[in-house]
């Protein structure tokens, strides 16, 4: 039985609106979730409680006697999503999928709902943002129809729990957790108290029934998951759905996973007929051409543990303004500026300072790791000299401010992926390890050594100039 001890005088108390942490004094930054400006006064000081020992519901047993077969993952029917989840959905697991509006979260989960449904495993899809007829139209478009897939449009938590008793699904998909509310809790849907109550009720139902649950979460303008940070702590798996809405590529990254690793990435292609997994997405990031073009260089980036071959493009033109333009797309502006400075100082290329420079990636891929530095530098140097790099060449390495080419992780995996796609030459830092058969590797110590792969520029004269000389 619980007893309460409190002082005779009530003191003000403060609570973090982000994660719910409480304290007796105001703080500018919450020590639990590290958020600034979220601690607000809400009432009396938290009471000191003591709890007496109660009845044990489940006896403690040695860990070796626990049956681990109950936590065996079941495939979702989408191999790329299974890759990120660590093999599939574990019974009783709760997964939170977050992403920007329009990125394709509902399309992906509707496809998962149809493929995971079977005679022995029913699927319940609950939508709080659309009507049932709207979801049916999308299902017709992407071919996500199954007799064991049940659809309900609800925003009341008690109604959702009632559907669980009626359908008895093995998989529940809720789109989204911010649109469902409990009438017993004060506050608007999506608020801290409502999200905590809805998530807590669905997590308890999932654990009791052995039912897998997929929750869709909104994100803020900064890209973080909206609502209290407590939601991410409660669920078992947190996934981020990323992608440029103007590109076809979509990536699913694991942020938290109690049943597997978080270094796997799932690749998908969004098109008019729905969304499909890409077992070999490298082709999306390359431009197929018969002859090499100045200002292009290929590299191999690692998305999680998956190597992807990507193309970096650069273009330099004479500037018409006193301050030349520096435009990037898919690359970090600061890294490109560093490569320009290194090329000018260490590579002795002085034509870059007074020219407009444009750099981009192909296919909407974003290159943020330092291993793409060497490819960016070679693309810029190739554009400045108007000479193409040799065909079937990839460049891998981080470039320092002193011009040195540093080692990066996973060189062997990167080279193996390049060799699989038919590339025969590579520029890499020293000591790359085992070289794939049929590939010639040039180890470079600095940018100056890497620039030697550029052929000597052949001056091209215009036809009218040749006629004038004759």
C-alpha positions as CSV (number, residue, x, y, z in Angstrom):
1,X,0.0,0.0,0.0
2,X,1.4,3.4,-0.9
3,X,1.8,6.1,1.6
4,X,2.4,9.8,0.9
5,X,4.6,12.2,2.8
6,X,4.3,15.9,1.9
7,X,5.2,19.2,3.5
8,X,2.5,21.5,4.9
9,X,3.4,24.3,2.5
10,X,2.8,23.7,-1.2
11,X,5.7,24.8,-3.4
12,X,5.6,25.5,-7.1
13,X,6.8,22.6,-9.4
14,X,8.1,22.6,-12.9
15,X,7.7,20.1,-15.7
16,X,9.4,19.7,-19.1
17,X,6.8,19.9,-21.9
18,X,9.0,17.8,-24.1
19,X,9.6,14.7,-22.1
20,X,7.5,15.2,-18.9
21,X,10.5,15.4,-16.4
22,X,9.6,17.2,-13.2
23,X,11.6,19.2,-10.8
24,X,11.2,21.5,-7.8
25,X,13.0,24.5,-9.4
26,X,13.1,26.1,-12.8
27,X,15.9,25.2,-15.2
28,X,16.6,26.7,-18.6
29,X,17.5,23.3,-20.1
30,X,15.9,20.0,-19.3
31,X,18.6,17.6,-18.0
32,X,16.6,14.6,-19.3
33,X,16.0,15.4,-23.0
34,X,18.5,18.3,-23.3
35,X,15.8,20.6,-24.7
36,X,16.0,24.4,-24.1
37,X,13.2,26.5,-22.8
38,X,10.7,23.6,-22.2
39,X,10.6,23.6,-18.4
40,X,7.4,25.3,-17.2
41,X,5.6,25.7,-13.9
42,X,2.5,23.5,-13.6
43,X,1.5,23.2,-9.9
44,X,2.6,21.9,-6.5
45,X,5.9,20.3,-5.9
46,X,6.1,16.6,-6.7
47,X,5.1,14.5,-3.7
48,X,7.6,12.1,-2.2
49,X,6.1,8.6,-2.4
50,X,7.1,5.3,-1.0
51,X,5.7,2.0,-2.3
52,X,5.4,-1.1,-0.3
53,X,6.3,-4.5,-1.9
54,X,3.4,-6.0,-3.8
55,X,2.4,-9.3,-5.3
56,X,4.7,-10.7,-8.0
57,X,2.9,-11.3,-11.3
58,X,5.6,-13.4,-12.9
59,X,8.3,-15.2,-11.0
60,X,11.9,-14.5,-11.9
61,X,13.7,-17.3,-13.7
62,X,17.3,-17.8,-14.9
63,X,17.8,-16.1,-18.2
64,X,18.9,-19.4,-19.8
65,X,15.4,-20.8,-19.2
66,X,13.6,-18.0,-21.0
67,X,12.0,-19.1,-24.2
68,X,13.5,-17.0,-26.9
69,X,11.3,-18.4,-29.7
70,X,8.6,-16.0,-28.8
71,X,10.8,-13.2,-30.1
72,X,11.4,-14.7,-33.5
73,X,11.0,-12.0,-36.2
74,X,8.3,-12.5,-39.0
75,X,8.9,-11.0,-42.4
76,X,6.9,-8.0,-43.5
77,X,7.0,-9.1,-47.1
78,X,9.2,-6.1,-48.0
79,X,12.9,-7.2,-48.0
80,X,14.3,-3.7,-47.8
81,X,12.2,-3.0,-44.6
82,X,13.2,-6.4,-43.2
83,X,16.9,-5.4,-43.7
84,X,16.4,-2.3,-41.5
85,X,14.3,-4.1,-38.9
86,X,16.9,-6.9,-38.5
87,X,14.9,-9.6,-40.2
88,X,11.3,-8.5,-39.7
89,X,8.7,-7.7,-37.1
90,X,9.0,-9.3,-33.7
91,X,5.7,-10.2,-32.0
92,X,4.9,-7.6,-29.4
93,X,7.3,-5.0,-30.9
94,X,6.3,-1.4,-31.4
95,X,7.9,0.4,-34.3
96,X,7.8,4.2,-34.8
97,X,8.2,5.4,-38.4
98,X,8.7,9.2,-38.8
99,X,9.2,11.3,-41.9
100,X,8.3,14.5,-43.6
101,X,4.8,15.0,-45.2
102,X,4.6,13.5,-48.6
103,X,7.7,11.4,-48.4
104,X,5.7,8.1,-48.8
105,X,5.1,6.8,-45.2
106,X,1.4,5.9,-45.8
107,X,2.2,4.3,-49.1
108,X,4.9,2.1,-47.7
109,X,2.9,1.0,-44.7
110,X,-0.2,0.2,-46.8
111,X,2.0,-2.0,-49.0
112,X,3.4,-3.7,-45.9
113,X,-0.1,-4.2,-44.5
114,X,-1.2,-6.0,-47.6
115,X,1.9,-8.2,-47.9
116,X,2.0,-9.2,-44.3
117,X,-1.7,-10.2,-44.2
118,X,-2.5,-14.0,-44.5
119,X,-4.9,-16.6,-43.2
120,X,-3.0,-17.0,-39.9
121,X,-2.0,-13.3,-39.5
122,X,-4.6,-10.6,-39.9
123,X,-3.6,-6.9,-40.4
124,X,-5.5,-3.9,-39.1
125,X,-4.8,-0.6,-40.7
126,X,-6.2,2.4,-38.7
127,X,-6.1,5.8,-40.3
128,X,-6.8,9.0,-38.4
129,X,-5.8,11.4,-41.2
130,X,-7.8,10.1,-44.1
131,X,-11.2,8.5,-44.7
132,X,-11.5,4.8,-45.5
133,X,-12.4,5.5,-49.1
134,X,-9.3,7.6,-49.6
135,X,-7.1,4.8,-48.3
136,X,-9.0,2.3,-50.6
137,X,-8.2,4.5,-53.6
138,X,-4.5,4.3,-52.8
139,X,-4.7,0.6,-52.2
140,X,-6.2,0.2,-55.7
141,X,-3.5,2.3,-57.2
142,X,-0.6,0.4,-55.7
143,X,-2.3,-3.1,-55.6
144,X,-2.4,-3.4,-51.8
145,X,-5.7,-5.4,-51.5
146,X,-6.1,-8.5,-49.4
147,X,-9.0,-10.3,-47.8
148,X,-7.2,-10.4,-44.5
149,X,-6.4,-6.7,-44.4
150,X,-8.9,-4.7,-42.4
151,X,-9.3,-1.0,-42.6
152,X,-10.8,1.5,-40.0
153,X,-10.9,5.3,-39.9
154,X,-10.8,6.2,-36.2
155,X,-9.4,9.0,-34.0
156,X,-10.7,7.7,-30.6
157,X,-8.4,5.5,-28.6
158,X,-11.2,3.5,-27.1
159,X,-12.6,2.7,-30.6
160,X,-9.1,1.6,-31.7
161,X,-8.9,-0.8,-28.7
162,X,-12.4,-2.0,-29.6
163,X,-11.2,-2.9,-33.1
164,X,-8.4,-4.9,-31.6
165,X,-10.9,-7.1,-29.7
166,X,-13.0,-7.6,-32.8
167,X,-10.4,-8.2,-35.5
168,X,-7.6,-9.8,-33.3
169,X,-4.8,-8.7,-35.7
170,X,-1.2,-9.9,-35.7
171,X,-0.1,-6.5,-37.0
172,X,-1.6,-3.1,-36.2
173,X,-0.7,0.0,-38.3
174,X,-1.7,3.4,-36.9
175,X,-1.5,6.4,-39.2
176,X,-0.7,8.5,-37.2
177,X,-0.2,8.5,-33.4
178,X,-0.7,12.3,-33.3
179,X,-4.2,12.1,-34.6
180,X,-5.6,9.7,-32.0
181,X,-6.8,10.9,-28.6
182,X,-8.3,9.5,-25.4
183,X,-11.5,11.2,-24.1
184,X,-10.4,10.5,-20.5
185,X,-7.3,12.7,-20.9
186,X,-7.4,16.5,-21.2
187,X,-5.7,18.2,-24.1
188,X,-5.8,18.3,-27.9
189,X,-4.7,15.3,-30.0
190,X,-0.9,15.4,-30.5
191,X,-0.2,17.0,-27.1
192,X,2.2,15.6,-24.6
193,X,-0.4,14.0,-22.4
194,X,-2.4,12.6,-25.3
195,X,0.5,11.1,-27.1
196,X,1.8,9.5,-23.9
197,X,-1.6,8.0,-23.2
198,X,-2.2,6.7,-26.7
199,X,1.3,5.2,-27.0
200,X,1.2,3.7,-23.6
201,X,-2.2,2.0,-24.2
202,X,-1.1,0.6,-27.6
203,X,2.2,-0.6,-26.2
204,X,0.4,-2.5,-23.4
205,X,-2.0,-4.0,-25.9
206,X,0.9,-5.1,-28.1
207,X,2.8,-6.8,-25.3
208,X,-0.3,-8.5,-23.9
209,X,-1.5,-9.8,-27.3
210,X,1.9,-10.5,-28.9
211,X,0.8,-8.1,-31.7
212,X,3.3,-6.1,-33.7
213,X,2.5,-2.4,-34.0
214,X,3.7,0.2,-36.6
215,X,3.1,3.8,-35.5
216,X,3.4,6.7,-37.9
217,X,4.9,9.9,-36.3
218,X,5.0,13.5,-37.5
219,X,8.2,15.5,-37.6
220,X,8.9,19.1,-36.9
221,X,10.4,21.6,-39.3
222,X,13.9,20.7,-37.9
223,X,13.3,17.1,-38.9
224,X,12.9,15.8,-35.3
225,X,10.0,13.6,-34.3
226,X,7.1,15.7,-33.1
227,X,5.7,15.3,-29.6
228,X,7.3,14.3,-26.3
229,X,10.7,12.6,-26.4
230,X,9.2,10.0,-24.2
231,X,7.6,8.4,-27.2
232,X,11.0,7.5,-28.7
233,X,12.0,5.9,-25.3
234,X,8.8,3.8,-25.0
235,X,8.8,2.2,-28.5
236,X,11.2,-0.7,-29.4
237,X,12.3,0.6,-32.8
238,X,12.6,4.1,-34.3
239,X,12.9,4.5,-38.1
240,X,13.4,7.6,-40.1
241,X,11.9,7.8,-43.7
242,X,14.0,10.2,-45.7
243,X,14.1,11.5,-49.3
244,X,13.7,14.5,-51.5
245,X,10.2,14.8,-52.8
246,X,11.5,15.8,-56.2
247,X,13.6,12.6,-56.5
248,X,12.6,8.9,-56.7
249,X,14.9,7.6,-54.0
250,X,13.7,7.0,-50.5
251,X,15.8,5.8,-47.6
252,X,14.7,4.2,-44.3
253,X,17.3,4.5,-41.5
254,X,17.2,2.8,-38.2
255,X,17.8,5.2,-35.3
256,X,16.9,2.8,-32.4
257,X,16.4,-1.0,-32.6
258,X,16.2,-3.3,-29.6
259,X,16.2,-6.3,-31.9
260,X,19.0,-5.6,-34.3
261,X,21.6,-3.1,-35.5
262,X,21.1,0.5,-36.5
263,X,23.7,0.6,-39.3
264,X,21.4,-0.8,-42.0
265,X,19.6,1.3,-44.6
266,X,16.7,0.3,-46.8
267,X,16.4,1.8,-50.3
268,X,13.1,2.4,-52.0
269,X,11.9,3.9,-55.3
270,X,8.7,6.0,-55.2
271,X,6.7,6.0,-58.5
272,X,3.2,6.4,-59.7
273,X,2.3,2.7,-59.1
274,X,3.5,2.8,-55.4
275,X,6.8,2.2,-53.8
276,X,9.2,-0.7,-54.4
277,X,12.4,-1.8,-52.7
278,X,15.7,-1.4,-54.5
279,X,18.2,-4.2,-53.9
280,X,20.7,-2.5,-56.1
281,X,20.1,1.2,-56.1
282,X,23.5,2.3,-57.4
283,X,22.1,2.8,-60.9
284,X,20.0,5.7,-59.7
285,X,23.1,7.8,-58.9
286,X,25.0,7.4,-62.2
287,X,24.7,9.0,-65.6
288,X,25.3,6.5,-68.4
289,X,27.3,8.0,-71.2
290,X,29.6,6.6,-73.9
291,X,32.5,9.0,-73.3
292,X,33.6,10.8,-70.1
293,X,32.7,14.4,-69.6
294,X,34.8,17.1,-67.8
295,X,33.7,17.9,-64.3
296,X,32.4,14.5,-63.3
297,X,33.9,12.0,-60.9
298,X,32.5,8.8,-59.3
299,X,32.9,7.7,-55.7
300,X,31.6,5.0,-53.4
301,X,29.7,6.1,-50.3
302,X,28.5,4.0,-47.4
303,X,24.9,4.3,-46.3
304,X,25.0,2.3,-43.1
305,X,26.8,-0.8,-44.2
306,X,25.6,-0.6,-47.8
307,X,28.1,0.7,-50.4
308,X,26.5,2.9,-53.1
309,X,28.3,4.2,-56.2
310,X,27.5,7.9,-56.7
311,X,28.4,10.6,-59.2
312,X,29.7,14.1,-58.3
313,X,29.4,16.8,-60.9
314,X,31.0,20.2,-61.1
315,X,30.8,23.2,-63.4
316,X,32.9,26.4,-63.5
317,X,32.1,29.4,-65.6
318,X,33.4,33.0,-65.7
319,X,31.7,35.2,-63.1
320,X,29.9,38.3,-64.1
321,X,29.7,39.7,-60.5
322,X,32.5,40.8,-58.1
323,X,31.6,37.9,-55.6
324,X,31.5,34.6,-57.5
325,X,28.7,32.2,-56.8
326,X,29.2,29.0,-54.9
327,X,26.1,26.7,-55.4
328,X,25.8,23.1,-54.1
329,X,23.2,20.4,-54.3
330,X,23.5,17.1,-52.4
331,X,26.9,18.2,-51.0
332,X,27.9,20.1,-47.9
333,X,28.8,23.7,-48.8
334,X,31.5,23.8,-46.2
335,X,33.2,20.7,-47.5
336,X,33.1,22.0,-51.1
337,X,34.6,25.3,-49.9
338,X,37.4,23.4,-48.2
339,X,38.2,21.5,-51.4
340,X,38.3,24.7,-53.4
341,X,40.8,26.2,-50.9
342,X,43.0,23.0,-50.9
343,X,43.0,22.9,-54.7
344,X,44.1,26.5,-55.0
345,X,46.8,26.3,-52.3
346,X,48.0,22.7,-52.5
347,X,47.0,21.8,-56.0
348,X,48.2,25.1,-57.6
349,X,45.0,25.7,-59.4
350,X,44.5,29.4,-59.4
351,X,41.6,29.6,-61.9
352,X,38.9,28.8,-59.3
353,X,38.9,31.9,-57.1
354,X,37.3,34.2,-59.7
355,X,34.8,31.8,-61.3
356,X,31.2,30.8,-60.5
357,X,31.3,27.2,-59.3
358,X,28.3,24.8,-59.2
359,X,28.6,21.3,-57.7
360,X,25.9,18.6,-57.3
361,X,25.2,14.9,-57.1
362,X,23.1,12.8,-59.4
363,X,19.8,11.1,-58.4
364,X,19.1,13.2,-55.3
365,X,21.7,11.3,-53.1
366,X,23.3,13.4,-50.3
367,X,27.0,12.9,-49.7
368,X,27.9,14.0,-46.2
369,X,30.8,11.6,-45.3
370,X,34.4,12.8,-45.8
371,X,35.2,9.8,-48.0
372,X,33.7,11.8,-50.9
373,X,36.3,14.6,-50.6
374,X,38.7,13.2,-53.1
375,X,35.9,12.8,-55.7
376,X,34.7,16.4,-55.1
377,X,38.3,17.7,-55.5
378,X,38.8,15.8,-58.8
379,X,35.5,16.9,-60.2
380,X,36.3,20.5,-59.5
381,X,39.8,20.2,-61.0
382,X,38.4,18.4,-64.0
383,X,35.9,21.2,-64.6
384,X,38.5,23.9,-64.1
385,X,40.8,22.4,-66.7
386,X,38.0,21.2,-69.0
387,X,39.6,17.8,-69.2
388,X,37.6,14.6,-68.4
389,X,38.9,12.0,-66.0
390,X,39.7,8.5,-67.3
391,X,36.7,6.2,-67.8
392,X,35.8,3.6,-65.2
393,X,37.6,5.5,-62.4
394,X,36.3,5.9,-58.8
395,X,37.9,8.1,-56.2
396,X,37.7,7.4,-52.4
397,X,39.4,9.3,-49.6
398,X,39.2,12.1,-47.2
399,X,41.2,15.3,-48.0
400,X,42.8,17.3,-45.2
401,X,43.7,21.0,-45.2
402,X,47.3,20.1,-45.7
403,X,46.4,18.4,-49.0
404,X,46.9,14.9,-47.6
405,X,44.6,12.0,-48.5
406,X,43.4,10.2,-45.4
407,X,42.2,6.7,-44.9
408,X,38.5,6.0,-44.5
409,X,36.4,3.1,-43.2
410,X,35.2,0.2,-45.4
411,X,37.6,0.7,-48.3
412,X,37.5,-3.0,-49.2
413,X,33.7,-3.0,-49.3
414,X,33.7,0.1,-51.5
415,X,36.2,-1.4,-53.9
416,X,34.2,-4.6,-54.1
417,X,31.0,-2.7,-55.0
418,X,32.9,-0.7,-57.6
419,X,34.4,-3.9,-59.1
420,X,30.9,-5.5,-59.2
421,X,29.5,-2.7,-61.3
422,X,32.4,-2.9,-63.8
423,X,34.8,-0.2,-62.7
424,X,38.4,-1.0,-63.3
425,X,40.5,1.8,-61.8
426,X,40.4,3.5,-58.3
427,X,42.2,6.2,-56.4
428,X,42.4,5.4,-52.8
429,X,44.5,6.3,-49.7
430,X,47.5,4.2,-48.8
431,X,47.1,0.7,-47.5
432,X,43.7,-0.1,-48.9
433,X,43.8,-3.8,-48.0
434,X,42.8,-6.7,-50.3
435,X,42.2,-5.5,-53.9
436,X,39.4,-7.1,-55.9
437,X,40.4,-9.1,-59.0
438,X,40.5,-7.1,-62.2
439,X,40.8,-3.7,-60.5
440,X,43.9,-1.5,-60.7
441,X,44.3,0.7,-57.6
442,X,46.5,3.8,-57.4
443,X,47.4,4.7,-53.8
444,X,47.8,8.5,-53.5
445,X,49.3,10.3,-50.5
446,X,48.1,13.9,-51.4
447,X,46.0,15.9,-53.8
448,X,49.0,16.6,-56.0
449,X,49.5,12.9,-56.7
450,X,45.7,12.5,-57.3
451,X,45.7,15.3,-59.9
452,X,48.2,13.4,-62.0
453,X,45.4,11.2,-63.4
454,X,44.0,14.3,-65.3
455,X,45.3,14.1,-68.9
456,X,47.2,17.1,-70.2
457,X,44.7,19.6,-71.6
458,X,44.6,19.7,-75.4
459,X,43.7,23.2,-76.7
460,X,40.6,23.2,-78.8
461,X,40.6,25.8,-81.5
462,X,37.4,27.0,-83.2
463,X,36.9,26.2,-86.9
464,X,36.7,29.9,-87.9
465,X,40.0,30.5,-86.3
466,X,41.6,27.7,-88.3
467,X,40.1,29.1,-91.5
468,X,41.4,32.6,-90.8
469,X,44.9,31.3,-90.3
470,X,44.7,29.5,-93.7
